[in-house]
């Protein structure tokens, strides 16, 4: 049995295929980076909604843009994504023999490069948006006091019923591929690599030497641009490369703190929950957003700040403590994902229905 499982953790002299632990580790790296950055953005948005609130509202798009810049830089310079390069791996075009393999410093061919970018950046973005759409439809189905028309209701309830099975089939596809990779029956641990026309391999000594000498060679071979257009193009290329390099350096340093942050918040959560009841009543939020888009607080305590009428179906927003009509605050939070008074980041599940003794 030991002989049959030896290929899982070791590689022969001619086989550059990484182990399952290496490929799973590099897959989980970017998965860990996203929630860490999301938590930082949420803290900034809560500390100053007027200045940093847009970062929370457009986090998915901003993260996707930065991810696109980062992955394109690494794929064109090292023939690997950021996480693959971090673990000493590279992408090899399918069909290339060991003697005809390109050096990692040459980058991927354009066809494989843009396929890789699509599966590394665009596909996760669409998946996140689909999950948020499913979540919002489920919340609307559970909380909305105005159910949609019968035709639309049948459609999205069918979508809600089918999504878990589609997601299970998607995850099962990846699991089967990983099992085949472990058993040596497949060259890819992920179906997306097969669709991109590449496979993963370890960096060779020649690859490492070429990657180390490439910055020096580029600076020596750089020639002054002639026309104004060439100068602008060269400046833009340097700016994009510099931004990607700074971003990758920051992520490389930040990776070492991810485990610490995960431990810090997980260990403090239970103590925080237990001590909530012992805390005094907090004062009203101080970060009130008095822009034209946000309503001022009404003088009457029974008036909804949104519709300016006596509240119907009193509902409190857990993130700020203010009370509104259920219909008003539900529609506002679903559209803006923020408290209408303070601008704090908010979700529909933070709505709490209030019941008076008379009801």
C-alpha positions as CSV (number, residue, x, y, z in Angstrom):
1,X,0.0,0.0,0.0
2,X,2.9,2.3,0.7
3,X,4.2,1.8,-2.8
4,X,0.8,2.7,-4.3
5,X,0.5,5.9,-2.3
6,X,4.1,7.1,-2.6
7,X,3.3,9.3,-5.6
8,X,0.9,11.4,-3.5
9,X,3.7,13.1,-1.6
10,X,6.8,12.6,-3.7
11,X,7.8,13.1,-7.3
12,X,10.3,11.3,-9.5
13,X,13.2,12.9,-11.1
14,X,11.5,13.3,-14.5
15,X,7.9,13.9,-13.2
16,X,7.5,17.6,-12.2
17,X,3.9,17.1,-11.1
18,X,3.2,18.7,-7.7
19,X,1.6,16.8,-4.9
20,X,-2.1,17.1,-4.0
21,X,-1.1,19.1,-0.8
22,X,0.7,21.7,-2.9
23,X,-2.1,22.3,-5.3
24,X,-4.8,22.4,-2.6
25,X,-2.7,24.8,-0.6
26,X,-2.3,27.2,-3.5
27,X,-6.0,26.9,-4.2
28,X,-6.9,27.9,-0.6
29,X,-4.5,30.9,-0.6
30,X,-6.6,33.3,-2.6
31,X,-9.8,31.9,-1.0
32,X,-8.3,33.1,2.3
33,X,-7.2,36.5,1.0
34,X,-10.7,37.6,-0.1
35,X,-12.5,37.4,3.4
36,X,-9.5,39.0,5.1
37,X,-9.7,42.0,2.7
38,X,-13.4,42.1,3.1
39,X,-13.1,42.3,6.9
40,X,-10.7,45.2,6.6
41,X,-13.0,47.0,4.2
42,X,-16.0,46.4,6.6
43,X,-14.1,47.9,9.5
44,X,-13.2,51.0,7.5
45,X,-16.7,51.4,6.3
46,X,-18.1,51.2,9.8
47,X,-15.5,53.6,11.2
48,X,-16.2,56.2,8.5
49,X,-19.2,55.4,6.2
50,X,-19.1,58.7,4.4
51,X,-15.5,58.2,3.2
52,X,-15.1,54.4,3.0
53,X,-18.7,53.3,2.4
54,X,-18.2,53.0,-1.3
55,X,-15.5,50.4,-0.7
56,X,-18.0,48.2,0.9
57,X,-20.7,48.7,-1.6
58,X,-18.4,48.0,-4.6
59,X,-16.1,45.5,-2.9
60,X,-16.7,42.7,-5.4
61,X,-15.9,44.9,-8.4
62,X,-12.8,46.5,-6.8
63,X,-11.5,43.1,-5.6
64,X,-12.1,41.7,-9.1
65,X,-10.2,44.6,-10.7
66,X,-7.2,44.2,-8.4
67,X,-7.3,40.4,-8.9
68,X,-7.3,40.9,-12.6
69,X,-4.3,43.2,-12.5
70,X,-2.5,40.8,-10.2
71,X,-3.2,37.6,-12.0
72,X,-2.5,39.0,-15.5
73,X,0.9,40.3,-14.2
74,X,1.9,37.0,-12.8
75,X,0.7,34.9,-15.7
76,X,2.6,37.0,-18.2
77,X,5.8,37.3,-16.1
78,X,6.0,33.9,-14.3
79,X,3.5,31.6,-16.2
80,X,1.6,31.1,-13.0
81,X,-1.1,32.8,-10.9
82,X,-0.1,34.6,-7.7
83,X,-0.8,31.7,-5.4
84,X,0.8,29.2,-7.8
85,X,4.0,31.2,-8.0
86,X,3.9,31.6,-4.2
87,X,4.2,27.8,-3.9
88,X,6.9,27.5,-6.6
89,X,4.5,26.2,-9.4
90,X,4.0,27.2,-13.0
91,X,1.5,26.5,-15.8
92,X,2.6,24.3,-18.6
93,X,0.8,24.3,-22.0
94,X,-0.7,20.9,-22.7
95,X,1.2,19.0,-25.4
96,X,4.6,20.5,-24.6
97,X,7.2,17.8,-23.9
98,X,9.8,18.1,-21.2
99,X,12.4,19.3,-23.8
100,X,10.1,21.8,-25.5
101,X,8.7,23.5,-22.3
102,X,8.9,27.2,-22.2
103,X,10.7,28.9,-19.3
104,X,8.4,30.3,-16.7
105,X,9.8,33.8,-17.3
106,X,8.5,33.7,-20.9
107,X,4.9,33.8,-19.7
108,X,2.0,31.9,-21.0
109,X,0.9,32.2,-24.7
110,X,-2.0,34.7,-25.2
111,X,-4.6,32.0,-25.7
112,X,-3.8,30.1,-22.5
113,X,-3.2,33.4,-20.7
114,X,-6.7,34.8,-21.3
115,X,-8.3,31.5,-20.7
116,X,-6.5,31.3,-17.3
117,X,-7.5,34.9,-16.5
118,X,-11.2,34.1,-17.3
119,X,-11.2,31.1,-15.0
120,X,-9.1,32.7,-12.2
121,X,-10.9,36.1,-12.1
122,X,-14.2,36.3,-14.0
123,X,-15.6,32.9,-13.0
124,X,-15.2,33.5,-9.2
125,X,-16.8,37.0,-9.6
126,X,-19.8,35.5,-11.4
127,X,-20.1,32.8,-8.8
128,X,-20.1,35.3,-5.9
129,X,-22.7,37.4,-7.7
130,X,-24.9,34.3,-8.3
131,X,-24.6,33.3,-4.6
132,X,-25.7,36.9,-3.5
133,X,-28.6,36.8,-6.0
134,X,-29.8,33.4,-4.6
135,X,-29.4,34.8,-1.0
136,X,-31.4,37.9,-1.8
137,X,-34.1,35.9,-3.5
138,X,-34.3,33.6,-0.5
139,X,-34.5,36.5,1.9
140,X,-37.2,38.2,-0.2
141,X,-39.2,34.9,-0.2
142,X,-38.9,34.6,3.6
143,X,-39.2,38.3,4.7
144,X,-41.1,40.2,2.0
145,X,-44.6,41.3,2.9
146,X,-45.4,41.9,-0.7
147,X,-45.0,38.6,-2.6
148,X,-44.3,38.8,-6.3
149,X,-46.6,37.7,-9.1
150,X,-47.3,34.0,-9.5
151,X,-45.2,33.6,-12.7
152,X,-42.1,35.3,-11.2
153,X,-42.6,33.5,-7.9
154,X,-42.7,30.1,-9.6
155,X,-39.5,31.0,-11.5
156,X,-37.3,32.0,-8.6
157,X,-38.7,29.3,-6.3
158,X,-37.6,26.8,-9.0
159,X,-34.3,28.5,-9.1
160,X,-33.9,28.3,-5.3
161,X,-34.8,24.7,-5.4
162,X,-32.4,23.8,-8.2
163,X,-29.4,25.8,-7.0
164,X,-28.3,23.4,-4.2
165,X,-28.2,20.5,-6.6
166,X,-26.3,22.5,-9.3
167,X,-23.8,23.6,-6.6
168,X,-23.5,20.1,-5.3
169,X,-22.8,18.8,-8.9
170,X,-20.2,21.6,-9.4
171,X,-18.4,20.8,-6.2
172,X,-18.6,17.0,-6.9
173,X,-17.0,17.6,-10.3
174,X,-14.0,19.1,-8.6
175,X,-13.9,16.4,-5.9
176,X,-13.9,13.6,-8.5
177,X,-11.1,15.4,-10.4
178,X,-9.0,15.7,-7.3
179,X,-9.5,12.0,-6.5
180,X,-8.4,11.1,-10.0
181,X,-5.4,13.3,-9.6
182,X,-4.4,11.6,-6.3
183,X,-4.7,8.2,-7.9
184,X,-2.6,9.3,-10.9
185,X,-5.4,9.0,-13.4
186,X,-5.5,12.7,-14.4
187,X,-2.9,15.4,-15.1
188,X,-5.1,18.1,-13.6
189,X,-6.5,18.5,-10.0
190,X,-9.0,21.0,-11.3
191,X,-11.3,20.8,-14.4
192,X,-10.7,24.5,-15.0
193,X,-7.0,23.8,-15.8
194,X,-8.1,21.3,-18.4
195,X,-10.5,23.8,-19.9
196,X,-7.6,26.4,-20.0
197,X,-5.4,23.9,-21.8
198,X,-2.6,23.9,-19.1
199,X,-1.4,21.8,-16.3
200,X,0.6,22.6,-13.2
201,X,4.3,21.7,-12.7
202,X,7.1,22.6,-10.4
203,X,9.6,25.4,-11.2
204,X,12.9,24.0,-12.4
205,X,16.3,25.4,-11.6
206,X,16.4,27.1,-15.1
207,X,13.1,28.7,-14.4
208,X,14.2,30.1,-11.0
209,X,17.5,31.4,-12.5
210,X,15.6,33.1,-15.4
211,X,13.1,34.7,-13.1
212,X,15.9,36.1,-10.9
213,X,17.8,37.5,-13.8
214,X,14.9,38.9,-15.7
215,X,14.5,42.3,-13.9
216,X,18.2,43.0,-14.4
217,X,18.0,42.1,-18.1
218,X,14.9,44.2,-18.6
219,X,16.5,47.3,-17.1
220,X,19.7,46.9,-19.2
221,X,17.8,46.3,-22.4
222,X,15.3,49.1,-21.9
223,X,15.7,51.8,-24.6
224,X,14.3,55.3,-24.6
225,X,11.1,55.5,-26.5
226,X,11.1,57.7,-29.6
227,X,7.6,59.1,-30.2
228,X,5.2,60.6,-27.7
229,X,2.8,57.6,-28.1
230,X,5.6,55.2,-27.4
231,X,6.6,57.1,-24.3
232,X,3.0,57.2,-23.0
233,X,2.6,53.4,-23.7
234,X,5.9,52.7,-21.9
235,X,4.9,54.8,-18.9
236,X,1.5,53.1,-18.7
237,X,3.1,49.7,-18.9
238,X,5.6,50.6,-16.2
239,X,2.8,52.0,-14.0
240,X,0.6,48.9,-14.4
241,X,3.6,46.7,-13.7
242,X,4.6,48.7,-10.7
243,X,1.1,48.6,-9.3
244,X,0.9,44.9,-9.8
245,X,4.3,44.4,-8.2
246,X,3.3,46.5,-5.1
247,X,0.1,44.6,-4.8
248,X,1.8,41.2,-5.1
249,X,4.4,42.2,-2.5
250,X,1.7,43.4,-0.1
251,X,-0.3,40.2,-0.5
252,X,2.9,38.1,0.0
253,X,3.6,39.9,3.3
254,X,-0.1,39.8,4.3
255,X,-0.4,36.0,3.7
256,X,1.7,35.4,6.8
257,X,-0.8,37.3,9.0
258,X,-3.9,35.5,7.7
259,X,-3.6,32.6,10.1
260,X,-3.0,35.0,13.0
261,X,-6.1,37.0,12.1
262,X,-8.2,33.9,11.8
263,X,-7.0,32.7,15.3
264,X,-7.5,36.1,16.8
265,X,-11.2,36.5,15.7
266,X,-12.2,32.9,16.3
267,X,-10.8,32.9,19.8
268,X,-12.4,36.2,20.8
269,X,-15.8,35.5,19.4
270,X,-17.1,33.3,22.2
271,X,-16.0,35.7,24.9
272,X,-17.5,38.6,23.1
273,X,-20.9,36.9,22.8
274,X,-20.9,35.9,26.4
275,X,-20.1,39.4,27.6
276,X,-22.7,41.2,25.5
277,X,-25.4,41.0,28.2
278,X,-23.1,42.6,30.8
279,X,-22.4,45.7,28.7
280,X,-24.3,48.9,29.3
281,X,-26.7,50.3,26.7
282,X,-24.6,51.8,23.9
283,X,-25.1,55.5,22.9
284,X,-26.5,56.4,19.5
285,X,-24.1,56.1,16.6
286,X,-21.9,59.2,16.1
287,X,-21.2,58.7,12.4
288,X,-24.5,60.1,11.2
289,X,-24.6,60.8,7.5
290,X,-26.4,64.1,6.8
291,X,-25.9,64.1,3.1
292,X,-28.8,64.8,0.7
293,X,-29.2,61.0,0.2
294,X,-29.8,60.2,3.8
295,X,-32.9,61.5,5.7
296,X,-32.5,63.5,8.9
297,X,-34.0,62.1,12.1
298,X,-37.7,63.2,12.6
299,X,-38.7,65.0,15.7
300,X,-41.5,62.5,16.5
301,X,-40.3,59.2,17.8
302,X,-43.2,57.4,16.2
303,X,-42.4,58.6,12.7
304,X,-40.4,56.5,10.2
305,X,-37.3,58.4,9.1
306,X,-37.8,57.2,5.5
307,X,-41.5,57.7,4.7
308,X,-42.1,60.5,7.3
309,X,-45.3,58.8,8.4
310,X,-46.3,56.9,11.5
311,X,-44.5,53.6,11.5
312,X,-46.2,50.5,10.4
313,X,-44.7,47.1,11.4
314,X,-42.0,48.6,13.5
315,X,-38.6,47.1,12.6
316,X,-35.2,47.9,14.2
317,X,-32.0,47.7,12.3
318,X,-29.5,45.7,14.4
319,X,-26.4,47.4,13.1
320,X,-27.5,50.9,14.2
321,X,-30.5,50.6,16.5
322,X,-32.9,52.9,14.6
323,X,-36.5,51.9,14.0
324,X,-38.4,52.1,10.7
325,X,-41.4,50.8,8.9
326,X,-40.6,47.2,7.7
327,X,-41.4,47.9,4.1
328,X,-39.4,51.1,4.0
329,X,-36.2,49.7,5.6
330,X,-36.4,46.4,3.8
331,X,-36.5,48.0,0.3
332,X,-33.7,50.5,1.3
333,X,-31.4,47.9,2.8
334,X,-31.9,45.5,-0.1
335,X,-30.9,48.3,-2.6
336,X,-28.2,50.1,-0.7
337,X,-26.9,47.5,1.8
338,X,-26.4,50.2,4.4
339,X,-28.3,51.9,7.2
340,X,-30.2,54.9,5.9
341,X,-29.2,57.0,8.9
342,X,-25.6,56.0,9.8
343,X,-24.4,54.5,6.5
344,X,-23.2,51.4,8.4
345,X,-22.9,48.3,6.2
346,X,-26.1,46.3,6.6
347,X,-27.8,43.2,5.3
348,X,-31.5,42.2,5.2
349,X,-30.9,39.6,7.9
350,X,-30.1,42.4,10.3
351,X,-33.8,43.5,10.4
352,X,-35.5,42.7,13.6
353,X,-39.3,42.9,13.9
354,X,-40.6,44.7,17.1
355,X,-43.8,43.5,18.7
356,X,-45.7,45.8,21.1
357,X,-47.8,44.4,24.0
358,X,-51.0,45.4,22.3
359,X,-50.2,43.2,19.2
